[in-house]
Amino acid sequence: MSRYISIFFLVIFSSVLMFFLFAPLFDGGDAGETAVYTTSMIIIVLLSMIITILIYLIQLVKGSIGRGKK
């Protein structure tokens, strides 16, 4: 259980870090607009990571990763 809690806090920390890293890229003058662009960019990156992990898990369950099949 502690593994999943640490993964959760790692994701939260990386989201906050990405928020501060990507915020200057979308400086449009309006603070609300910048926050929406930055938040949506972080969501897109995290969802892409989730999709990649799901593909890995599907291949792992099928058994193609452990056996060396492509």
Rosetta blueprint (number, residue, H / E / L):
1 M L
2 S H
3 R H
4 Y H
5 I H
6 S H
7 I H
8 F H
9 F H
10 L H
11 V H
12 I H
13 F H
14 S H
15 S H
16 V H
17 L H
18 M H
19 F H
20 F H
21 L H
22 F H
23 A H
24 P H
25 L H
26 F H
27 D L
28 G L
29 G L
30 D L
31 A H
32 G H
33 E H
34 T H
35 A H
36 V H
37 Y H
38 T H
39 T H
40 S H
41 M H
42 I H
43 I H
44 I H
45 V H
46 L H
47 L H
48 S H
49 M H
50 I H
51 I H
52 T H
53 I H
54 L H
55 I H
56 Y H
57 L H
58 I H
59 Q H
60 L H
61 V H
62 K H
63 G L
64 S H
65 I H
66 G H
67 R H
68 G L
69 K L
70 K L
